[in-house]
Amino acid sequence: MEIISGKAVSADIRQDIKQDALSFKERFGRAPALAVIIVGDDPASHTYVNNKIKGCAEVGFRSICQKYANGTPQEEIASFIKGLAQDEEVDGILVQLPLPKGYDEKYLLSLIPDSKDVDGFSPTNTGLLSMNRPNTVSCTPLGIMHLLASTGTQLKGKNAVVIGRSNTVGKPMAMLLLNADCTVTVCHSKTKDLSSYTKNADIVVVAIGRAKFLKGEMVKEGAIVIDVGINRVDGKLVGDVDFEEVAPKCSYITPVPGGVGPMTITMLLLNTLNAAIHRLA
């Protein structure tokens, strides 16, 4: 069993991003730029945003962080996003989710041009992924593909099970694996006899938000298990996988923390860099 270190893979990719950002600045006279909008005072959301801003600084990007109090008129936020959409020196725009109650998430996200949708959430970018013509891909699934690549595993022909069908992780993850020539099964809360699928899977990706859900008897010997979950239990962070039970049966497994998590912001930075290059090159 080998642990896939998201920290190590992320660090290597960030070094490449930093070099490419420097080359971009030398060519175009400015750094790639990411704008982040956050509404309200949710502590977790502010932590995520702060980490994104720190990531930008680490790789030499310019960052814009616009904070709004809960209750700010939606049109004020919309007007700011529209301005960013027109700003030629802004390459990526991100609205931190979830938004407080009372805001129209779909409307605000729809104001972000596809070319600046570095989260990969727009209908256009989602549709292109389903057609195997990806432009910008949702950050967490894209990061998982990099983690799988780091193992040197040949994905073609592998049986893959994705547990979870969210628009941000489960669905794009299934599409990426399908595009990599895996045979993909998507399981969810309504799936009957879920373990009958996971026991036959070469790759299991778990993204359902239920602490230690995947147990040892649910996976086969030699499986690769990717744990997307982040749950707090008794003051500790644990994943959706019962690591102690599952790890001994795996060829590769991601830990929580330190597995998928570090990759998500790194993929956001990569998407921003690519958006900048595509817009100006």
Secondary structure by P-SEA (a helix, b strand, c coil): cccccaaaaaaaaaaaaaaaaaaaaaaccccbbbbbbbccccaaaaaaaaaaaaaaaaabbbbbbbbbcccccaaaaaaaaaaaaaccccccccccccccccccaaaaaaacccccccccccaaaaaaaaaccccccccaaaaaaaaaaaacccccbbbbbbcccccccaaaaaaaaaaaccbbbbbcccccaaaaaaaaccbbbbcccccccccccccccbbbbbbcbbbbcccccccccccccccccccbbbcccccaaaaaaaaaaaaaaaaaaaacc
